[in-house]
Amino acid sequence: MWKEFKEFAIKGNAIDLAVGVIIGAAFGLVIGSLVKDIIMPPIGLMTGGLDFSNQFLVLKSPPGGAMFATPADAAKAGAITWNYGNFITVLINFLIIAFAIFLVVKGVNKMK
């Protein structure tokens, strides 16, 4: 059993997979920062200082009908919210990652 595990772990495919997962996680963090820190601020500027990450709609307010500055404040008070701004940010992250992966795969296929 140990021998089989050792063969599996040392095989190129298992090591390649592990390296790919680690690099993919780091790449996701880089893209997240790119979207949050580089892309979204100019978009916010063009939309009058709108911060997409804090855009939300209150679907059900807690008793008292208070106003909330952030989705976190609303959730803390017990409101039910639709956090569409966070979704927009995550969607942009996804599209950039998907496009970057597309370019990498296209480049690799071209080298074959």
C-alpha distances in whole Angstrom, upper triangle without the diagonal:
4,5,5,6,9,10,11,12,14,15,19,19,17,19,22,22,21,24,26,26,27,30,31,31,33,35,36,37,39,41,41,43,45,46,47,49,50,51,52,54,57,56,57,60,61,61,63,61,58,55,53,50,53,54,54,56,56,56,57,59,58,62,64,63,63,62,59,58,54,52,50,54,54,51,52,55,53,54,52,52,51,50,50,51,47,46,48,47,43,44,46,42,40,43,43,39,39,42,40,37,39,41,38,36,40,40,36,37,41,39,37
4,5,5,6,9,10,10,12,14,18,18,16,17,21,20,20,22,25,24,25,28,29,29,31,33,34,36,38,39,40,42,44,45,46,47,48,49,50,53,55,55,56,59,60,60,62,59,57,54,52,49,52,53,53,56,56,56,57,58,58,62,64,63,62,61,58,57,53,51,49,53,53,50,51,54,53,54,52,52,51,49,50,50,46,46,48,46,42,44,45,41,40,42,42,38,39,41,39,36,39,40,36,36,39,39,35,37,40,38,37
4,5,5,6,9,10,11,12,16,17,15,16,20,20,20,22,24,25,26,28,29,30,32,34,35,36,38,40,41,43,44,45,47,48,49,50,51,54,56,56,57,60,61,61,63,60,58,55,53,50,53,55,55,57,58,58,59,61,61,64,66,65,64,63,60,59,55,53,51,55,56,52,53,57,55,56,54,54,53,51,51,51,48,47,49,47,43,44,45,42,40,43,42,38,38,41,39,36,38,39,36,34,38,37,34,35,38,36,34
4,5,5,6,9,10,11,14,14,13,15,18,18,18,21,23,23,24,27,27,28,30,32,33,35,37,38,39,41,42,44,45,46,47,48,49,52,54,54,55,58,59,59,61,59,56,53,51,48,51,53,53,55,56,55,57,58,59,62,64,63,62,61,58,57,53,51,50,53,54,50,52,55,53,54,52,51,50,48,49,49,46,44,46,44,41,42,43,40,38,40,40,36,36,38,36,33,35,37,33,32,35,35,32,33,36,34,32
4,5,5,6,8,10,13,13,11,13,16,16,15,18,20,20,21,24,25,25,27,29,30,32,34,35,36,38,39,41,42,43,44,45,46,49,51,51,52,55,56,56,58,55,53,50,48,45,48,49,50,52,53,52,54,55,55,59,61,60,59,58,55,54,50,47,46,50,50,47,48,52,50,51,49,48,47,45,46,46,42,42,43,42,38,39,40,37,35,38,37,33,34,36,34,31,34,35,32,31,34,34,31,32,35,33,32
4,5,5,6,8,12,13,11,12,15,16,15,17,20,20,21,23,25,25,27,29,30,32,33,35,36,38,39,41,42,43,44,45,46,49,51,51,52,55,56,56,58,56,54,51,49,46,49,51,51,53,54,54,56,57,57,61,63,62,61,59,56,55,51,49,47,51,52,49,50,53,52,53,51,50,49,47,47,47,44,43,44,42,39,40,41,37,36,38,37,34,34,36,34,31,34,35,31,30,34,33,30,32,34,32,31
4,6,5,6,10,11,10,11,14,15,15,17,19,20,21,23,25,26,27,29,30,32,34,35,36,38,39,41,42,44,44,45,47,49,51,51,52,55,56,56,59,56,54,51,49,47,50,51,52,54,55,55,57,58,59,62,64,63,62,60,57,56,52,50,49,52,53,50,51,55,53,54,52,51,49,47,48,48,44,43,44,43,39,40,41,37,36,38,37,33,33,35,33,30,32,33,30,29,32,31,28,29,32,30,28
4,6,5,9,8,7,9,12,12,12,15,17,17,19,21,22,23,25,26,27,29,31,32,33,35,37,38,39,41,42,42,44,46,48,48,49,52,53,53,55,53,51,48,46,43,46,48,48,50,52,51,53,55,55,59,61,59,58,57,54,53,49,46,45,49,50,47,48,51,50,50,48,47,46,44,44,44,41,39,41,39,36,37,37,34,32,34,34,30,30,32,30,27,29,31,27,26,29,29,26,27,30,29,27
4,6,8,9,6,7,10,10,10,12,15,15,16,18,20,20,22,24,25,27,28,30,31,33,34,36,37,38,39,40,41,44,46,46,47,50,51,51,53,51,49,46,44,41,44,46,46,49,50,50,52,53,54,57,59,58,57,55,52,50,47,45,43,47,48,45,46,50,48,49,47,46,45,42,43,42,39,38,40,37,34,35,36,32,31,33,32,29,29,31,29,26,29,30,26,26,29,29,25,27,30,28,27
4,6,8,7,7,10,11,11,13,15,16,17,19,21,22,23,25,26,28,29,31,32,34,35,37,38,39,40,41,43,45,47,47,48,51,52,52,55,52,51,47,45,43,46,48,49,51,53,53,55,56,57,60,62,61,59,58,54,53,49,47,46,50,50,48,49,52,51,52,50,48,47,45,45,44,41,40,41,39,36,37,37,34,32,34,33,29,30,32,29,26,29,30,26,25,29,28,24,26,29,27,26
4,6,6,7,9,10,11,13,14,16,17,19,20,22,23,24,26,28,29,30,32,34,35,36,38,39,40,40,42,45,46,46,48,50,51,52,54,52,50,47,45,43,46,48,48,51,52,52,54,56,57,60,62,61,59,58,54,53,49,47,46,50,51,48,49,53,52,52,50,48,47,44,44,44,41,39,40,38,35,36,36,33,31,33,32,28,28,30,28,25,27,28,24,23,26,25,22,23,26,24,23
4,6,5,6,8,10,10,12,14,15,16,18,20,21,22,24,26,26,28,30,31,32,34,36,37,37,37,39,42,43,43,45,48,48,49,52,49,48,45,43,41,44,46,47,49,51,51,53,55,56,60,61,59,58,56,53,51,48,46,45,49,49,47,49,52,51,51,49,47,45,43,42,42,39,37,38,36,33,34,34,30,29,30,29,25,25,27,25,22,24,24,20,20,23,22,18,20,23,21,19
4,6,5,6,9,10,10,12,14,15,16,18,20,20,22,24,25,26,28,30,31,32,34,35,36,36,38,40,42,42,43,46,47,47,50,48,46,43,41,39,42,43,44,46,48,48,50,52,53,57,59,57,56,54,50,49,45,43,43,47,47,44,46,49,48,48,46,44,42,40,40,39,36,35,36,34,31,31,31,28,26,28,27,23,23,25,23,19,21,22,19,18,21,21,17,19,22,20,19
4,5,5,6,9,10,11,13,14,15,17,19,20,21,23,25,25,27,29,30,31,33,34,35,35,37,40,42,41,43,46,46,47,49,47,45,42,40,38,41,42,43,45,47,47,49,50,51,55,57,55,54,52,49,47,43,41,41,44,45,42,44,47,46,46,44,42,41,39,39,38,35,34,35,33,30,30,31,28,26,28,27,23,24,26,24,21,23,24,21,20,23,23,20,22,25,23,22
4,5,5,6,8,10,11,12,14,16,17,18,20,22,23,24,26,27,28,30,32,33,33,34,36,38,40,40,42,44,45,46,48,46,44,41,39,37,40,42,43,45,47,47,49,51,51,55,57,55,54,52,48,47,43,41,40,44,45,42,44,47,46,46,44,43,41,39,39,38,35,34,35,33,30,30,31,27,26,28,26,23,23,25,23,20,23,23,20,20,23,22,19,22,24,22,22
4,5,5,6,9,10,10,12,14,15,16,18,20,21,22,24,26,26,28,30,31,31,32,34,36,38,38,40,42,43,43,46,44,42,39,37,35,39,40,41,44,46,46,48,50,51,55,56,54,53,51,47,45,42,40,40,43,44,42,43,47,46,46,43,42,40,37,37,36,33,32,33,30,27,28,28,25,23,25,24,20,20,22,19,17,19,20,16,16,19,18,16,18,21,19,19
4,5,5,6,9,10,10,12,14,15,16,19,20,21,22,24,25,26,28,30,30,30,32,35,37,36,38,41,41,42,44,42,40,37,35,33,36,37,38,41,43,43,45,47,48,51,53,51,50,48,44,43,39,37,37,41,41,39,40,44,43,42,40,39,37,34,34,34,30,29,30,28,25,26,26,23,21,23,22,18,19,21,19,16,18,20,16,16,20,19,17,19,22,21,20
4,5,5,6,9,10,11,13,14,15,17,19,20,21,23,24,26,27,29,29,30,32,34,36,36,37,40,41,41,44,41,39,36,34,32,35,37,38,40,42,42,44,46,46,50,52,50,49,47,43,42,38,36,35,39,40,37,39,42,41,41,39,38,36,34,34,33,30,29,30,28,25,26,26,23,22,24,23,19,20,22,20,17,21,22,18,18,22,22,19,22,25,23,23
4,6,5,6,8,10,11,12,14,16,17,18,20,21,22,24,26,27,27,28,30,32,34,34,36,38,39,40,42,40,38,35,33,31,35,36,38,41,42,43,45,46,47,51,52,51,49,47,43,41,38,36,36,39,40,38,39,43,42,42,40,39,37,34,34,33,30,29,30,27,24,26,25,22,21,23,21,18,19,21,18,16,19,19,16,17,20,19,17,20,23,21,21
4,6,5,6,9,10,10,12,14,15,16,18,20,20,22,24,25,25,26,28,30,32,32,34,36,37,38,40,38,36,33,31,29,33,34,35,38,40,41,43,44,46,49,51,49,47,45,41,40,36,34,34,38,39,37,38,42,41,40,38,36,34,32,31,30,27,26,27,25,22,22,22,19,18,19,18,14,15,17,15,12,15,16,13,13,17,17,15,17,20,19,20
4,6,5,6,9,10,10,13,14,15,16,19,20,21,22,24,25,25,27,29,31,31,32,35,36,36,39,36,34,31,29,27,30,32,33,36,37,38,40,41,42,46,48,46,44,42,39,37,33,32,31,35,36,33,35,38,37,37,35,33,32,29,29,28,25,24,25,23,20,21,21,18,16,19,18,14,15,18,16,13,17,18,15,16,20,20,18,20,23,23,23
4,5,5,6,9,10,11,13,14,16,17,19,20,21,22,24,24,26,28,30,31,32,34,36,36,38,35,34,31,29,27,30,32,33,36,38,39,41,42,43,46,48,46,44,42,38,36,33,31,31,34,35,33,34,38,37,37,36,34,32,30,30,28,25,25,26,23,20,22,22,18,18,20,19,15,17,19,17,15,19,19,17,18,21,21,20,22,25,24,25
4,5,5,6,9,10,10,12,14,15,16,18,20,21,21,22,24,26,28,28,30,32,33,34,36,34,32,29,28,26,29,31,33,36,38,39,41,42,43,47,48,46,44,42,38,36,33,32,31,35,36,34,36,39,39,38,36,34,32,29,29,28,25,24,25,22,19,21,20,16,16,18,16,13,15,16,13,12,16,16,13,15,18,18,17,20,22,21,22
4,5,5,6,9,10,10,12,14,15,16,18,20,20,20,22,25,26,26,28,30,31,32,34,32,30,27,25,24,27,28,30,33,35,36,38,39,41,44,46,43,42,40,36,34,31,29,29,33,33,32,33,37,36,35,33,31,29,26,26,25,22,21,21,19,16,17,17,13,13,15,13,10,12,14,11,10,14,15,12,14,17,17,16,19,22,21,22
4,5,5,7,9,10,11,13,14,16,17,18,19,20,21,24,26,26,27,29,31,31,33,30,29,26,24,22,25,27,28,31,33,34,36,37,38,42,43,41,39,37,33,31,28,26,26,30,31,29,30,34,33,33,31,29,27,24,24,23,20,20,21,18,15,17,17,13,13,16,14,11,14,16,14,13,17,18,16,18,21,21,20,23,25,25,26
4,5,5,6,9,10,11,12,14,15,16,17,19,20,22,24,25,26,28,30,30,32,29,28,25,24,22,25,27,29,32,34,35,37,38,39,43,44,42,40,38,34,32,28,27,27,30,32,30,31,35,35,34,33,31,29,26,26,24,21,21,21,18,16,18,17,14,14,17,14,12,15,16,14,14,17,18,16,18,21,21,20,23,25,25,26
4,5,5,6,8,10,10,12,14,15,15,16,18,20,22,22,24,26,27,28,30,28,27,24,22,21,24,26,28,31,33,35,37,38,40,43,44,42,40,37,34,31,28,27,27,31,32,30,32,35,35,34,33,30,28,25,24,22,20,20,19,16,15,16,15,11,12,13,11,8,12,13,10,10,14,14,13,15,18,17,18,21,22,22,24
4,5,5,6,9,10,11,12,14,15,15,16,19,21,21,22,25,26,26,28,26,24,21,19,18,21,23,24,28,30,31,33,35,36,40,41,38,36,34,30,28,25,24,24,27,28,27,29,32,32,31,29,26,25,21,21,19,16,16,16,13,11,13,12,8,9,12,10,7,11,13,11,11,15,16,15,17,19,20,20,23,24,25,27
4,5,5,6,9,10,10,12,13,14,15,17,20,20,21,23,25,26,27,24,23,20,19,17,20,22,24,27,29,31,33,34,35,39,39,37,35,33,29,27,23,23,22,26,27,26,27,31,31,30,29,26,25,21,21,19,16,17,17,13,12,15,13,10,12,14,12,10,14,16,14,15,18,18,18,20,23,22,23,26,27,28,29
4,5,5,6,9,10,10,11,12,14,16,18,19,20,22,24,25,26,24,23,20,19,18,21,23,25,29,31,33,35,36,38,41,42,39,37,34,31,28,25,25,25,28,29,28,30,33,33,33,31,28,27,23,22,20,17,18,18,14,13,15,13,10,12,14,11,10,14,14,12,14,17,17,16,19,21,21,21,24,26,26,28
4,5,5,6,8,10,10,10,12,15,16,16,18,20,21,22,24,22,21,18,17,16,19,21,23,27,29,31,33,34,36,40,40,38,36,33,29,27,24,23,24,27,28,27,29,32,32,31,29,26,24,21,20,17,15,15,14,11,10,12,10,6,9,10,7,7,11,11,10,12,15,15,15,17,19,19,21,23,24,25,27
4,5,5,6,8,10,10,11,13,15,15,16,19,20,21,22,20,18,15,14,12,16,18,20,23,26,28,30,31,33,36,37,34,32,29,26,23,20,20,20,23,24,24,25,28,29,27,26,23,21,18,17,15,12,13,12,9,8,11,9,6,9,11,9,9,13,14,13,15,18,18,18,21,23,23,24,27,28,29,31
4,5,5,5,7,9,10,11,14,15,15,18,19,20,22,19,18,15,14,13,16,19,21,25,27,30,32,32,34,37,37,35,33,30,26,23,20,21,21,24,25,25,26,29,30,29,28,25,23,20,19,16,14,16,15,11,11,14,12,9,13,14,12,12,16,16,15,17,20,20,20,23,24,24,26,28,29,30,32
4,6,6,5,6,9,10,12,13,14,16,18,19,21,18,18,15,15,14,18,19,22,26,29,31,33,34,36,39,39,37,34,31,28,25,22,23,23,26,27,27,29,32,32,31,30,26,24,21,20,17,15,16,14,11,12,13,10,8,12,12,9,11,14,14,13,15,18,17,18,21,22,22,24,26,27,28,31
4,6,6,5,6,9,10,10,12,14,15,16,18,16,15,12,11,11,15,16,19,22,25,27,30,31,33,36,36,33,31,28,25,22,20,20,21,24,25,25,27,29,30,28,27,23,21,17,16,13,12,13,11,7,9,10,7,6,10,10,8,10,13,13,13,16,18,18,19,22,23,23,25,27,28,30,32
4,6,6,5,7,10,10,11,13,15,15,17,14,13,10,10,9,12,14,17,21,23,26,28,29,30,34,34,31,29,25,22,19,17,17,18,21,22,22,24,26,27,26,25,21,20,16,15,12,10,12,11,7,10,12,10,9,12,14,12,14,17,17,17,19,21,22,23,25,27,27,29,31,32,33,35
4,6,7,7,9,11,11,13,15,16,17,14,14,11,12,12,15,17,20,24,26,29,31,31,33,36,36,33,31,27,24,21,19,20,20,23,24,25,26,29,30,29,28,25,23,19,19,15,14,16,15,11,13,15,13,12,15,16,14,16,19,19,18,21,23,23,23,26,28,28,29,32,33,33,36
4,6,6,7,9,11,12,13,15,17,14,15,13,13,14,17,18,22,25,28,31,33,34,36,39,38,36,33,30,27,23,21,22,23,26,27,28,29,32,33,31,30,27,25,21,20,16,16,17,15,12,14,15,12,12,15,15,13,15,18,17,16,20,21,21,22,25,26,26,28,30,30,32,34
4,6,6,7,9,10,11,13,15,13,13,12,11,13,16,17,20,23,26,29,32,32,35,38,37,34,32,29,26,23,21,22,23,25,26,27,29,31,32,30,29,25,23,19,17,14,14,15,12,10,12,13,9,10,13,13,11,14,16,15,15,19,20,19,21,24,24,25,27,29,30,31,34
4,6,5,6,9,10,10,12,10,9,8,8,9,12,13,16,20,23,25,28,29,31,34,34,31,28,25,22,19,17,18,20,22,23,24,26,28,29,26,25,22,20,16,14,11,11,13,10,8,11,12,9,10,14,14,13,15,18,17,18,21,22,22,24,27,27,28,30,32,33,34,37
4,5,5,6,9,10,11,8,9,8,9,11,13,14,18,21,24,27,30,29,32,35,34,31,28,25,22,18,17,19,20,22,24,25,26,28,29,28,27,23,22,18,17,13,14,16,13,11,15,16,13,14,18,17,16,19,21,21,21,24,26,25,27,30,30,31,33,35,35,37,39
4,5,5,6,9,10,9,10,10,11,14,16,16,20,23,26,29,32,32,34,37,36,33,31,27,25,21,20,22,24,25,27,28,30,31,32,30,30,26,24,21,19,15,17,18,15,13,17,17,14,16,19,18,16,20,22,21,21,24,25,25,27,30,30,30,33,35,35,36,39
4,5,5,6,9,8,8,9,9,12,14,14,17,20,24,26,29,29,32,35,34,31,29,25,23,20,19,20,22,24,25,26,28,30,31,28,27,23,21,18,16,13,14,15,12,11,15,15,12,14,17,16,15,19,20,19,21,24,24,24,27,29,29,30,33,34,34,36,39
4,5,5,6,5,5,6,7,10,11,11,15,18,21,24,27,27,29,32,31,28,26,22,20,17,16,18,20,21,22,24,26,27,28,26,25,21,20,17,15,11,13,15,12,12,15,16,14,16,19,18,18,21,23,22,23,26,27,27,30,32,32,33,36,37,38,40,42
4,5,5,5,7,9,11,14,15,15,18,21,24,27,30,30,32,35,33,30,28,24,22,19,19,21,23,24,25,27,29,30,31,29,28,25,23,20,18,15,17,19,16,15,19,19,17,19,22,21,20,24,26,25,25,29,29,29,31,34,34,35,37,39,39,41,44
4,6,7,8,11,12,15,16,16,19,21,25,27,30,30,33,36,35,31,29,25,24,21,21,22,25,26,26,29,31,31,33,30,29,25,23,21,18,16,18,19,16,16,19,19,17,19,22,21,20,24,25,24,25,28,29,29,31,33,33,34,37,38,38,40,43
4,6,6,9,10,13,14,13,16,18,21,24,27,27,30,32,31,28,26,22,21,18,18,20,22,23,23,26,28,28,29,27,26,22,20,18,16,13,16,17,14,15,18,18,16,19,22,21,21,24,26,25,26,29,30,30,33,35,35,36,38,40,40,42,44
4,6,9,11,14,14,13,17,19,22,25,27,27,30,32,30,27,25,21,20,17,18,20,22,23,23,26,27,28,29,27,26,23,22,19,18,15,18,20,17,17,21,21,19,22,25,24,24,27,29,28,29,32,33,33,35,38,38,39,41,43,43,45,48
4,6,9,12,12,12,15,18,21,24,26,26,28,31,29,26,23,20,18,15,15,18,20,20,21,23,25,26,27,25,25,22,21,18,17,13,16,18,16,15,19,20,18,20,23,23,23,25,28,27,28,31,32,32,34,37,37,38,40,42,42,44,47
4,6,9,9,8,12,14,17,21,23,23,25,28,27,24,21,18,16,13,13,15,17,18,18,21,22,23,24,22,22,18,17,14,13,10,13,15,13,12,16,17,16,18,21,21,21,24,26,26,27,29,30,31,33,35,36,37,39,41,41,43,45
4,6,6,7,11,14,17,20,22,22,24,27,26,23,21,17,15,11,10,12,14,16,16,18,20,21,23,20,20,17,15,12,12,8,10,13,11,10,14,15,14,16,19,19,19,21,24,24,25,27,29,30,31,33,34,35,37,39,40,42,44
4,5,5,9,12,15,18,21,21,24,27,26,23,21,18,15,13,11,11,14,16,16,17,20,21,22,19,18,15,13,10,8,4,7,9,7,7,10,12,11,13,16,16,17,19,21,22,23,25,26,27,29,31,32,33,35,37,38,40,42
4,6,8,12,15,17,20,20,22,25,25,22,20,17,14,12,9,9,11,13,14,15,17,19,19,17,17,13,12,8,8,5,5,8,8,7,9,12,12,12,15,17,17,19,21,22,23,25,26,28,29,31,32,33,35,37,38,40,41
4,6,10,12,15,17,17,19,22,22,19,17,13,10,8,5,6,9,10,11,12,14,16,17,15,14,11,11,8,9,6,7,10,11,10,13,15,15,16,19,20,21,22,24,26,27,28,30,31,33,34,36,37,39,40,42,43,45
4,7,10,13,16,16,19,22,21,18,16,13,11,9,8,8,11,12,12,13,16,17,17,14,14,10,9,6,6,4,7,9,9,10,13,14,15,17,19,20,21,23,24,26,27,29,30,32,33,35,36,37,39,40,42,44,45
4,7,9,12,13,15,19,19,15,14,12,10,9,8,6,10,11,9,11,14,15,14,11,10,6,5,4,6,6,8,10,11,12,14,15,17,18,20,21,23,24,26,27,29,30,32,33,35,36,37,39,41,42,44,46,47
4,6,9,10,14,17,17,13,13,11,10,11,10,9,12,12,10,12,15,14,14,10,9,6,5,7,8,9,12,12,14,16,17,18,20,22,23,24,26,27,28,30,32,33,34,36,38,39,40,42,44,44,46,48,50
4,6,6,10,13,13,10,10,9,9,11,10,9,12,11,8,10,13,11,11,7,6,4,6,9,11,13,14,15,17,19,20,21,23,24,25,27,29,30,31,33,35,36,37,39,41,42,43,45,46,47,49,51,52
4,7,10,13,14,11,13,12,12,15,14,11,14,14,10,11,15,13,11,8,5,5,7,10,12,15,16,16,18,20,21,22,24,26,26,28,30,31,32,34,36,36,38,40,41,42,43,46,47,48,50,52,53
4,7,9,11,9,11,12,12,15,15,12,14,14,10,11,13,11,9,6,5,7,10,13,15,18,18,19,21,23,24,25,27,29,29,31,33,34,35,37,39,39,41,43,44,45,47,49,50,51,53,55,56
4,6,8,6,7,9,10,13,13,12,13,12,8,10,11,9,7,5,7,9,12,14,17,19,20,21,23,24,25,27,29,30,31,33,35,36,37,39,40,41,43,45,46,47,49,51,52,53,55,57,58
4,6,6,8,10,11,15,15,13,14,12,9,10,10,7,6,5,8,11,15,17,20,21,22,23,26,27,27,29,31,32,33,35,37,38,39,41,43,43,45,47,48,49,51,53,54,55,57,59,60
4,6,8,11,13,17,18,17,17,15,12,13,13,9,9,9,12,15,18,20,23,25,25,27,29,30,31,33,35,36,37,39,41,42,43,45,46,47,49,51,52,53,55,57,58,59,61,63,64
4,6,9,12,16,17,17,18,14,12,14,14,10,11,11,14,16,19,21,24,25,26,28,30,31,32,34,35,36,38,40,41,42,44,46,47,48,50,52,53,54,56,58,59,60,62,64,65
4,7,10,13,15,15,16,13,11,13,14,10,11,9,12,13,16,18,21,22,23,25,26,28,29,31,32,34,35,37,38,40,41,43,44,45,47,49,50,51,53,55,56,57,59,61,62
4,7,10,12,13,14,10,9,12,12,9,11,9,12,13,16,17,20,20,22,24,25,26,28,29,31,32,34,36,37,38,40,41,43,44,46,47,49,50,52,53,55,56,58,59,61
4,7,9,11,12,9,8,12,12,10,12,10,13,12,14,15,17,17,19,21,22,23,25,27,28,29,31,33,34,35,37,38,40,41,43,44,46,47,49,50,52,53,55,57,58
4,6,7,9,6,5,9,10,9,11,9,11,10,13,13,15,15,16,19,20,20,22,24,25,26,28,30,31,32,34,36,37,38,40,41,43,44,46,47,49,50,52,53,55
4,7,8,7,8,11,12,12,14,12,14,12,14,12,14,13,14,17,18,18,20,23,23,24,26,28,29,30,32,34,34,36,38,39,40,42,44,45,47,48,50,51,53
4,5,5,6,9,10,11,13,11,12,10,11,10,12,11,11,14,16,15,17,20,20,21,23,25,26,27,29,31,31,33,35,36,37,39,41,42,43,45,47,48,50
4,5,5,6,8,10,11,9,9,7,8,7,10,10,10,12,14,14,15,18,19,20,22,24,25,26,28,30,30,32,34,35,36,38,40,41,42,44,46,47,48
4,5,5,6,9,10,10,11,10,12,10,13,13,12,15,17,16,17,20,21,21,23,26,26,27,29,31,32,33,35,37,37,39,41,42,43,45,47,48,49
4,6,5,6,9,9,11,10,13,12,16,15,15,18,20,19,20,23,24,24,26,29,30,30,32,34,35,36,38,40,41,42,44,46,47,48,50,51,53
4,5,5,6,5,7,7,10,11,14,14,14,17,19,19,20,23,24,25,26,29,30,31,32,34,35,36,38,40,41,42,44,46,47,48,50,52,53
4,5,5,5,7,7,11,11,14,15,14,16,19,19,19,22,24,24,25,28,29,30,31,34,35,35,37,39,40,41,43,45,46,47,49,51,52
4,5,7,10,11,14,14,18,18,17,20,22,22,22,25,27,27,28,31,32,32,34,36,37,38,40,42,42,44,46,47,48,50,52,53,54
4,6,9,11,15,15,19,19,19,21,24,24,25,27,29,29,31,33,34,35,37,39,40,41,43,45,45,46,49,50,51,52,54,56,57
4,7,9,13,14,18,19,19,20,23,24,24,26,29,29,30,32,34,34,36,38,39,40,42,44,44,45,48,49,50,51,54,55,56
4,6,10,12,15,17,17,18,21,22,22,24,26,27,28,30,32,33,34,36,38,38,40,42,43,44,46,48,49,50,52,54,55
4,7,10,13,15,15,16,19,20,20,22,24,25,25,28,30,30,31,34,35,36,37,40,41,41,43,45,46,47,49,51,52
4,6,9,11,12,12,15,16,17,18,21,22,22,25,27,27,28,31,32,33,34,37,38,39,40,42,43,44,46,48,49
4,6,9,9,9,12,14,14,15,18,19,20,21,24,25,25,27,29,30,31,33,35,36,37,39,40,41,43,45,46
4,6,6,7,9,11,11,13,15,16,17,19,21,22,23,25,26,27,29,31,32,33,35,37,38,39,41,43,44
4,6,5,6,9,10,10,12,14,15,16,18,20,21,22,24,25,26,29,30,31,32,34,36,37,39,41,42
4,5,5,6,9,10,11,13,14,15,17,19,20,21,23,25,26,27,29,30,32,33,35,36,38,40,41
4,5,5,6,9,10,11,12,14,16,17,18,20,21,23,24,26,27,29,30,32,33,34,36,38,39
4,5,5,6,9,10,10,12,14,15,16,18,20,21,22,24,26,27,28,30,31,32,34,36,37
4,6,5,6,9,10,11,12,14,15,16,18,20,21,23,24,26,27,29,30,31,33,35,36
4,5,5,6,9,10,11,12,14,16,17,18,20,21,23,24,26,27,29,30,32,33,35
4,5,5,6,9,10,11,12,14,15,16,18,20,21,22,24,26,27,28,30,32,33
4,5,5,6,9,10,10,12,14,15,16,18,20,21,22,24,26,27,28,30,32
4,5,5,6,9,10,11,12,14,15,17,18,20,21,23,24,26,27,29,31
4,6,5,6,9,10,11,12,14,16,17,18,20,21,23,24,26,27,29
4,6,5,6,8,10,10,12,14,15,16,18,20,21,22,24,26,27
4,5,5,6,9,10,10,12,14,15,16,18,20,21,22,24,26
4,5,5,6,9,10,11,12,14,15,16,18,20,21,23,25
4,5,5,6,8,10,11,12,14,15,16,18,20,21,23
4,6,5,6,9,10,10,12,14,15,16,18,20,21
4,5,5,6,9,10,10,12,14,15,16,19,20
4,5,5,6,9,10,11,12,14,15,17,19
4,5,5,6,8,10,10,12,14,15,17
4,5,5,6,9,10,10,12,14,16
4,6,5,6,9,10,10,12,15
4,5,5,6,9,10,11,13
4,5,5,6,8,10,11
4,6,5,6,9,10
4,5,5,6,9
4,5,5,7
4,5,5
4,6
4
